[in-house]
Amino acid sequence: MKNVSEQFVIQINIGSRPYSITVSRDSEQIYREAARLVNTKLQQYIKTFPDQSKEGYTDMVLLDIAVNLIQEHQIDHRLKNYIQELDNTLEIN
């Protein structure tokens, strides 16, 4: 369990809205990178589809990030299977 003193508040912006989030020191960079990713994707969708609502942009960003997360998970799963097959092959020889 994290010590309460390891937690602190950071400010991040998503789109034009500021958010105060309490995070652990070791996860601060992840939150900042995530905010940059969301903002980058928001800007990409705003440029590509200029007539959407804010909610529409948010939905597209969420879908984009969710698809990427699922693809990464599938790649990780396939890699684990390949490693297991390799380990099994090496044990046989």
TIGU-158758 format. One record per atom (N, C-alpha, C): atom name; x, y, z. Coordinates in Angstrom, 3 decimals. Layout:
N
<atom 'CA' <X Y Z>>
...
end
This chain:
93
<atom 'N' <0.844 -1.187 0.000>>
<atom 'CA' <0.000 0.000 0.000>>
<atom 'C' <0.883 1.243 0.000>>
<atom 'N' <0.475 2.239 -0.739>>
<atom 'CA' <1.253 3.470 -0.853>>
<atom 'C' <1.118 4.305 0.415>>
<atom 'N' <2.209 4.904 0.814>>
<atom 'CA' <2.217 5.843 1.907>>
<atom 'C' <1.502 7.107 1.448>>
<atom 'N' <0.650 7.681 2.300>>
<atom 'CA' <-0.108 8.871 1.934>>
<atom 'C' <0.821 10.007 1.530>>
<atom 'N' <1.997 10.108 2.126>>
<atom 'CA' <2.925 11.186 1.810>>
<atom 'C' <3.487 11.048 0.392>>
<atom 'N' <3.359 9.853 -0.203>>
<atom 'CA' <3.825 9.654 -1.567>>
<atom 'C' <2.803 10.163 -2.588>>
<atom 'N' <1.631 10.539 -2.127>>
<atom 'CA' <0.576 11.044 -2.991>>
<atom 'C' <0.640 12.569 -3.034>>
<atom 'N' <0.389 13.124 -4.207>>
<atom 'CA' <0.308 14.568 -4.309>>
<atom 'C' <-0.596 14.935 -5.477>>
<atom 'N' <-0.983 16.193 -5.542>>
<atom 'CA' <-1.929 16.665 -6.546>>
<atom 'C' <-1.167 17.261 -7.722>>
<atom 'N' <-1.553 16.831 -8.932>>
<atom 'CA' <-1.002 17.436 -10.147>>
<atom 'C' <-2.146 18.071 -10.925>>
<atom 'N' <-1.804 19.007 -11.755>>
<atom 'CA' <-2.765 19.649 -12.640>>
<atom 'C' <-2.491 19.171 -14.056>>
<atom 'N' <-3.520 18.674 -14.712>>
<atom 'CA' <-3.399 18.339 -16.128>>
<atom 'C' <-4.568 18.972 -16.864>>
<atom 'N' <-4.389 19.184 -18.149>>
<atom 'CA' <-5.445 19.717 -18.988>>
<atom 'C' <-5.825 18.677 -20.014>>
<atom 'N' <-7.120 18.467 -20.159>>
<atom 'CA' <-7.650 17.619 -21.209>>
<atom 'C' <-8.545 18.534 -22.038>>
<atom 'N' <-8.163 18.715 -23.301>>
<atom 'CA' <-8.870 19.705 -24.100>>
<atom 'C' <-8.659 21.059 -23.464>>
<atom 'N' <-9.722 21.758 -23.191>>
<atom 'CA' <-9.605 23.081 -22.573>>
<atom 'C' <-9.953 23.062 -21.084>>
<atom 'N' <-10.078 21.862 -20.508>>
<atom 'CA' <-10.484 21.752 -19.105>>
<atom 'C' <-9.323 21.307 -18.220>>
<atom 'N' <-9.078 22.059 -17.134>>
<atom 'CA' <-8.045 21.647 -16.172>>
<atom 'C' <-8.624 20.637 -15.167>>
<atom 'N' <-7.775 19.703 -14.752>>
<atom 'CA' <-8.163 18.707 -13.756>>
<atom 'C' <-7.072 18.612 -12.707>>
<atom 'N' <-7.486 18.526 -11.456>>
<atom 'CA' <-6.577 18.250 -10.350>>
<atom 'C' <-6.725 16.780 -10.005>>
<atom 'N' <-5.612 16.062 -10.036>>
<atom 'CA' <-5.646 14.626 -9.798>>
<atom 'C' <-4.607 14.280 -8.740>>
<atom 'N' <-4.999 13.462 -7.782>>
<atom 'CA' <-4.070 12.974 -6.775>>
<atom 'C' <-3.439 11.687 -7.291>>
<atom 'N' <-2.114 11.693 -7.363>>
<atom 'CA' <-1.379 10.552 -7.916>>
<atom 'C' <-0.187 10.239 -7.017>>
<atom 'N' <0.361 9.061 -7.194>>
<atom 'CA' <1.605 8.722 -6.504>>
<atom 'C' <2.765 9.298 -7.320>>
<atom 'N' <3.860 9.534 -6.671>>
<atom 'CA' <5.021 10.113 -7.357>>
<atom 'C' <5.499 9.233 -8.503>>
<atom 'N' <5.415 7.914 -8.324>>
<atom 'CA' <5.922 7.037 -9.374>>
<atom 'C' <4.973 6.916 -10.568>>
<atom 'N' <3.741 7.419 -10.455>>
<atom 'CA' <2.834 7.363 -11.595>>
<atom 'C' <2.569 8.733 -12.222>>
<atom 'N' <3.183 9.770 -11.694>>
<atom 'CA' <2.951 11.122 -12.220>>
<atom 'C' <3.235 11.203 -13.724>>
<atom 'N' <4.372 10.692 -14.137>>
<atom 'CA' <4.749 10.796 -15.546>>
<atom 'C' <3.755 10.076 -16.449>>
<atom 'N' <3.215 8.963 -15.984>>
<atom 'CA' <2.232 8.215 -16.773>>
<atom 'C' <0.978 9.066 -16.988>>
<atom 'N' <0.515 9.741 -15.949>>
<atom 'CA' <-0.657 10.598 -16.086>>
<atom 'C' <-0.385 11.754 -17.047>>
<atom 'N' <0.796 12.334 -16.943>>
<atom 'CA' <1.125 13.458 -17.838>>
<atom 'C' <1.224 12.987 -19.289>>
<atom 'N' <1.821 11.823 -19.510>>
<atom 'CA' <1.911 11.274 -20.865>>
<atom 'C' <0.528 10.920 -21.398>>
<atom 'N' <-0.330 10.387 -20.537>>
<atom 'CA' <-1.692 10.046 -20.951>>
<atom 'C' <-2.460 11.302 -21.363>>
<atom 'N' <-2.301 12.369 -20.599>>
<atom 'CA' <-2.966 13.629 -20.947>>
<atom 'C' <-2.459 14.149 -22.290>>
<atom 'N' <-1.146 14.047 -22.526>>
<atom 'CA' <-0.593 14.478 -23.819>>
<atom 'C' <-1.159 13.635 -24.960>>
<atom 'N' <-1.249 12.328 -24.743>>
<atom 'CA' <-1.807 11.440 -25.766>>
<atom 'C' <-3.246 11.824 -26.084>>
<atom 'N' <-4.060 12.011 -25.062>>
<atom 'CA' <-5.464 12.377 -25.275>>
<atom 'C' <-5.549 13.705 -26.015>>
<atom 'N' <-4.760 14.685 -25.599>>
<atom 'CA' <-4.805 15.993 -26.254>>
<atom 'C' <-4.334 15.927 -27.701>>
<atom 'N' <-3.327 15.124 -27.966>>
<atom 'CA' <-2.846 14.954 -29.346>>
<atom 'C' <-3.937 14.339 -30.204>>
<atom 'N' <-4.575 13.305 -29.703>>
<atom 'CA' <-5.643 12.650 -30.455>>
<atom 'C' <-6.844 13.579 -30.632>>
<atom 'N' <-7.182 14.336 -29.605>>
<atom 'CA' <-8.260 15.320 -29.735>>
<atom 'C' <-7.976 16.285 -30.876>>
<atom 'N' <-6.756 16.823 -30.904>>
<atom 'CA' <-6.389 17.774 -31.958>>
<atom 'C' <-6.447 17.126 -33.339>>
<atom 'N' <-6.025 15.873 -33.432>>
<atom 'CA' <-6.081 15.162 -34.717>>
<atom 'C' <-7.522 15.036 -35.194>>
<atom 'N' <-8.422 14.659 -34.302>>
<atom 'CA' <-9.821 14.508 -34.687>>
<atom 'C' <-10.480 15.854 -34.981>>
<atom 'N' <-10.124 16.880 -34.241>>
<atom 'CA' <-10.678 18.213 -34.500>>
<atom 'C' <-10.274 18.688 -35.894>>
<atom 'N' <-9.011 18.446 -36.272>>
<atom 'CA' <-8.547 18.843 -37.608>>
<atom 'C' <-9.195 18.009 -38.705>>
<atom 'N' <-9.358 16.717 -38.455>>
<atom 'CA' <-9.893 15.812 -39.470>>
<atom 'C' <-11.406 15.957 -39.625>>
<atom 'N' <-12.106 16.143 -38.524>>
<atom 'CA' <-13.578 16.237 -38.534>>
<atom 'C' <-14.002 17.530 -37.830>>
<atom 'N' <-13.874 18.670 -38.483>>
<atom 'CA' <-14.082 19.949 -37.801>>
<atom 'C' <-15.522 20.239 -37.358>>
<atom 'N' <-16.490 19.489 -37.818>>
<atom 'CA' <-17.885 19.811 -37.505>>
<atom 'C' <-18.515 18.925 -36.435>>
<atom 'N' <-17.708 18.228 -35.662>>
<atom 'CA' <-18.233 17.352 -34.617>>
<atom 'C' <-18.441 18.122 -33.314>>
<atom 'N' <-19.219 17.541 -32.428>>
<atom 'CA' <-19.408 18.108 -31.094>>
<atom 'C' <-18.215 17.724 -30.215>>
<atom 'N' <-18.070 18.404 -29.092>>
<atom 'CA' <-17.019 18.031 -28.142>>
<atom 'C' <-17.191 16.590 -27.693>>
<atom 'N' <-18.441 16.195 -27.478>>
<atom 'CA' <-18.714 14.822 -27.080>>
<atom 'C' <-18.306 13.847 -28.181>>
<atom 'N' <-18.531 14.219 -29.424>>
<atom 'CA' <-18.132 13.372 -30.550>>
<atom 'C' <-16.632 13.173 -30.588>>
<atom 'N' <-15.866 14.241 -30.364>>
<atom 'CA' <-14.407 14.125 -30.340>>
<atom 'C' <-13.958 13.217 -29.197>>
<atom 'N' <-14.574 13.411 -28.036>>
<atom 'CA' <-14.232 12.591 -26.880>>
<atom 'C' <-14.521 11.116 -27.157>>
<atom 'N' <-15.671 10.859 -27.757>>
<atom 'CA' <-16.023 9.474 -28.087>>
<atom 'C' <-15.007 8.858 -29.038>>
<atom 'N' <-14.586 9.617 -30.054>>
<atom 'CA' <-13.620 9.087 -31.026>>
<atom 'C' <-12.275 8.814 -30.365>>
<atom 'N' <-11.843 9.707 -29.478>>
<atom 'CA' <-10.574 9.508 -28.773>>
<atom 'C' <-10.659 8.270 -27.882>>
<atom 'N' <-11.763 8.134 -27.146>>
<atom 'CA' <-11.930 6.956 -26.287>>
<atom 'C' <-11.898 5.672 -27.099>>
<atom 'N' <-12.598 5.661 -28.224>>
<atom 'CA' <-12.607 4.469 -29.067>>
<atom 'C' <-11.216 4.178 -29.607>>
<atom 'N' <-10.520 5.200 -30.075>>
<atom 'CA' <-9.164 5.050 -30.620>>
<atom 'C' <-8.234 4.436 -29.572>>
<atom 'N' <-8.242 4.988 -28.378>>
<atom 'CA' <-7.360 4.501 -27.318>>
<atom 'C' <-7.763 3.092 -26.881>>
<atom 'N' <-9.064 2.813 -26.801>>
<atom 'CA' <-9.526 1.474 -26.418>>
<atom 'C' <-9.105 0.432 -27.450>>
<atom 'N' <-9.224 0.758 -28.742>>
<atom 'CA' <-8.804 -0.170 -29.797>>
<atom 'C' <-7.310 -0.444 -29.681>>
<atom 'N' <-6.518 0.599 -29.478>>
<atom 'CA' <-5.068 0.413 -29.329>>
<atom 'C' <-4.740 -0.439 -28.111>>
<atom 'N' <-5.450 -0.243 -27.029>>
<atom 'CA' <-5.223 -1.027 -25.813>>
<atom 'C' <-5.534 -2.502 -26.052>>
<atom 'N' <-6.641 -2.769 -26.717>>
<atom 'CA' <-7.012 -4.161 -27.009>>
<atom 'C' <-5.995 -4.796 -27.951>>
<atom 'N' <-5.543 -4.057 -28.957>>
<atom 'CA' <-4.536 -4.592 -29.874>>
<atom 'C' <-3.248 -4.913 -29.132>>
<atom 'N' <-2.820 -4.043 -28.246>>
<atom 'CA' <-1.616 -4.294 -27.453>>
<atom 'C' <-1.796 -5.537 -26.579>>
<atom 'N' <-2.973 -5.668 -25.992>>
<atom 'CA' <-3.252 -6.835 -25.146>>
<atom 'C' <-3.178 -8.120 -25.977>>
<atom 'N' <-3.730 -8.082 -27.180>>
<atom 'CA' <-3.690 -9.260 -28.045>>
<atom 'C' <-2.252 -9.598 -28.443>>
<atom 'N' <-1.439 -8.588 -28.722>>
<atom 'CA' <-0.033 -8.815 -29.060>>
<atom 'C' <0.688 -9.434 -27.871>>
<atom 'N' <0.448 -8.889 -26.671>>
<atom 'CA' <1.072 -9.444 -25.464>>
<atom 'C' <0.676 -10.905 -25.275>>
<atom 'N' <-0.596 -11.209 -25.492>>
<atom 'CA' <-1.079 -12.576 -25.338>>
<atom 'C' <-0.395 -13.507 -26.339>>
<atom 'N' <-0.274 -13.063 -27.606>>
<atom 'CA' <0.388 -13.891 -28.619>>
<atom 'C' <1.860 -14.090 -28.284>>
<atom 'N' <2.519 -13.052 -27.810>>
<atom 'CA' <3.926 -13.183 -27.431>>
<atom 'C' <4.096 -14.177 -26.288>>
<atom 'N' <3.215 -14.131 -25.311>>
<atom 'CA' <3.292 -15.089 -24.201>>
<atom 'C' <3.111 -16.509 -24.710>>
<atom 'N' <2.193 -16.692 -25.652>>
<atom 'CA' <1.992 -18.024 -26.235>>
<atom 'C' <3.234 -18.489 -26.990>>
<atom 'N' <3.841 -17.599 -27.766>>
<atom 'CA' <5.061 -17.958 -28.503>>
<atom 'C' <6.192 -18.316 -27.552>>
<atom 'N' <6.321 -17.560 -26.489>>
<atom 'CA' <7.373 -17.845 -25.506>>
<atom 'C' <7.123 -19.200 -24.851>>
<atom 'N' <5.870 -19.474 -24.515>>
<atom 'CA' <5.536 -20.766 -23.913>>
<atom 'C' <5.839 -21.909 -24.884>>
<atom 'N' <5.494 -21.734 -26.159>>
<atom 'CA' <5.789 -22.763 -27.156>>
<atom 'C' <7.293 -22.970 -27.294>>
<atom 'N' <8.051 -21.890 -27.289>>
<atom 'CA' <9.488 -21.965 -27.377>>
<atom 'C' <10.065 -22.694 -26.155>>
<atom 'N' <9.580 -22.343 -24.984>>
<atom 'CA' <10.018 -23.007 -23.754>>
<atom 'C' <9.714 -24.498 -23.814>>
<atom 'N' <8.527 -24.851 -24.285>>
<atom 'CA' <8.148 -26.263 -24.399>>
<atom 'C' <9.050 -26.986 -25.389>>
<atom 'N' <9.367 -26.348 -26.491>>
<atom 'CA' <10.256 -26.945 -27.504>>
<atom 'C' <11.643 -27.158 -26.935>>
<atom 'N' <12.155 -26.193 -26.189>>
<atom 'CA' <13.488 -26.304 -25.609>>
<atom 'C' <13.537 -27.390 -24.548>>
<atom 'N' <12.448 -27.565 -23.797>>
<atom 'CA' <12.417 -28.610 -22.770>>
<atom 'C' <12.435 -30.004 -23.395>>
<atom 'N' <11.811 -30.138 -24.548>>
<atom 'CA' <11.765 -31.434 -25.233>>
<atom 'C' <13.138 -31.818 -25.746>>
<atom 'N' <13.880 -30.854 -26.246>>
<atom 'CA' <15.210 -31.121 -26.828>>
<atom 'C' <16.193 -31.241 -25.729>>
end
